[in-house]
Amino acid sequence: MADDALVQELGNLRRELTTIRQLVTQVVGYIRDAESEVPEKMRRFTNYMHDIHDVSYMYEEKGHQPPEWLKREFERCDDRYRQLLKELNMEGGMFAKVRSEMAKDEENRYDHKRLITSQGLHRKEDGSETAQS
């Protein structure tokens, strides 16, 4: 009788593990699909940068200037955001891959082909990014 209960319990565990494995596989698929456009690292960073921006507005709404430490953190975020964008737009980077795929669409409102090069993007003196020549 105890053996039957053990077999029953092992069968229940097997079914439960199978269900868990299927659900985890499904969730990982969703994550990979979401990250095919914007990496999680970039999404989280831009959320943090947005939060810093909101905090500065919170001070201004109360009639105060944002403190210097907050301004310095926003400066750091500004530079880091530029660095992350540069990395993602370099040849082989995720944004470069997405842009290349987008360039195939003839109905685009904007010209994505102009930013596609074998060497990625570079910054002009006015601060805008353009394809290297």
PERAHU-V137260 format. One record per run of one state. SS is the DSSP state (helix for helix, strand for strand, loop for the rest). FROM is the first residue (numbers start at 0). LEN is the number of residues. If there is no record, write none. Layout:
BEGIN
ss & from & len
SS & FROM & LEN
SS & FROM & LEN
END
This chain:
BEGIN
ss & from & len
loop & 0 & 1
helix & 1 & 34
loop & 35 & 4
helix & 39 & 22
loop & 61 & 6
helix & 67 & 22
loop & 89 & 4
helix & 93 & 9
loop & 102 & 10
helix & 112 & 3
loop & 115 & 5
strand & 120 & 3
loop & 123 & 5
strand & 128 & 3
loop & 131 & 2
END
